[in-house]
Amino acid sequence: MSIQEIRLFGDPVLLTPAAEVIDFDKELRKLVADLTDTMLDAPGAGLAAPQIGVPLRVFTWNVDDVLGHLINPILTLGQELQDGEEGCLSFPELRYETPRAFKAVAKGFNMFGEPVIVEGTEFLARALQHETDHLDGILFIDRLTPEDRKLAMKEIRESEWFDLQTDSGNTPVIKQSPHSLFGRNT
């Protein structure tokens, strides 16, 4: 188990849909441990494998002092919406109001390949949606209103970490989410 470097906005791995996990083996259990250690060290409420450069459908969360992980998640979202501030470890210090579904049910597997169902409302629902988005190559800024996205991009361009990213040759790209911007299933 070790703490990994968190990839920042501009890294292409964050925009690439992750591959399904096929092998539930020792390497997968190490990945879950690395994600958990890195998330807790950051600290964050969730962390997806692409955020540490691993393009697999795996994420961890830490909500209300409950740690969890999910592999190959499939989400079902409730119709009721919630507003709330959201941030991301791949966007240091950036926080914006981001609409999400109030309730989410995630079906997937644990690190041993056993089926898991996680039901959450409010903050857990937000974390499940945010981390599943990462696995689909969708960033939380994709879910912002056009006005807020413009403000977020200005804030990103003015940040110290963004200068470091662009100096290293990573050119950020914003793609429009193929999903409803307001967190509902369509």
ChimeraX attribute file (.defattr): number of C-alpha atoms within 10 A of each C-alpha:
attribute: neighborCount
match mode: 1-to-1
recipient: residues
	/A:1	13
	/A:2	12
	/A:3	16
	/A:4	15
	/A:5	11
	/A:6	20
	/A:7	19
	/A:8	22
	/A:9	26
	/A:10	20
	/A:11	20
	/A:12	16
	/A:13	21
	/A:14	29
	/A:15	21
	/A:16	15
	/A:17	17
	/A:18	22
	/A:19	14
	/A:20	14
	/A:21	16
	/A:22	12
	/A:23	11
	/A:24	15
	/A:25	11
	/A:26	11
	/A:27	11
	/A:28	18
	/A:29	15
	/A:30	14
	/A:31	20
	/A:32	25
	/A:33	18
	/A:34	19
	/A:35	28
	/A:36	25
	/A:37	18
	/A:38	22
	/A:39	23
	/A:40	18
	/A:41	11
	/A:42	14
	/A:43	12
	/A:44	17
	/A:45	24
	/A:46	26
	/A:47	32
	/A:48	31
	/A:49	25
	/A:50	27
	/A:51	25
	/A:52	21
	/A:53	16
	/A:54	15
	/A:55	22
	/A:56	20
	/A:57	24
	/A:58	31
	/A:59	27
	/A:60	28
	/A:61	24
	/A:62	19
	/A:63	15
	/A:64	9
	/A:65	8
	/A:66	9
	/A:67	13
	/A:68	15
	/A:69	24
	/A:70	26
	/A:71	28
	/A:72	21
	/A:73	24
	/A:74	14
	/A:75	19
	/A:76	16
	/A:77	23
	/A:78	17
	/A:79	15
	/A:80	11
	/A:81	15
	/A:82	19
	/A:83	14
	/A:84	13
	/A:85	11
	/A:86	18
	/A:87	18
	/A:88	22
	/A:89	20
	/A:90	19
	/A:91	21
	/A:92	15
	/A:93	12
	/A:94	17
	/A:95	15
	/A:96	17
	/A:97	17
	/A:98	22
	/A:99	21
	/A:100	29
	/A:101	22
	/A:102	21
	/A:103	22
	/A:104	25
	/A:105	19
	/A:106	22
	/A:107	17
	/A:108	19
	/A:109	19
	/A:110	19
	/A:111	22
	/A:112	13
	/A:113	14
	/A:114	10
	/A:115	12
	/A:116	15
	/A:117	15
	/A:118	17
	/A:119	16
	/A:120	17
	/A:121	17
	/A:122	16
	/A:123	18
	/A:124	23
	/A:125	24
	/A:126	26
	/A:127	23
	/A:128	28
	/A:129	22
	/A:130	22
	/A:131	29
	/A:132	26
	/A:133	21
	/A:134	26
	/A:135	28
	/A:136	19
	/A:137	19
	/A:138	23
	/A:139	24
	/A:140	24
	/A:141	26
	/A:142	18
	/A:143	23
	/A:144	19
	/A:145	15
	/A:146	11
	/A:147	8
	/A:148	15
	/A:149	17
	/A:150	13
	/A:151	14
	/A:152	18
	/A:153	14
	/A:154	11
	/A:155	13
	/A:156	18
	/A:157	14
	/A:158	11
	/A:159	15
	/A:160	10
	/A:161	16
	/A:162	21
	/A:163	13
	/A:164	12
	/A:165	17
	/A:166	15
	/A:167	10
	/A:168	10
	/A:169	10
	/A:170	16
	/A:171	13
	/A:172	17
	/A:173	12
	/A:174	14
	/A:175	12
	/A:176	12
	/A:177	16
	/A:178	9
	/A:179	14
	/A:180	11
	/A:181	16
	/A:182	17
	/A:183	22
	/A:184	18
	/A:185	12
	/A:186	6
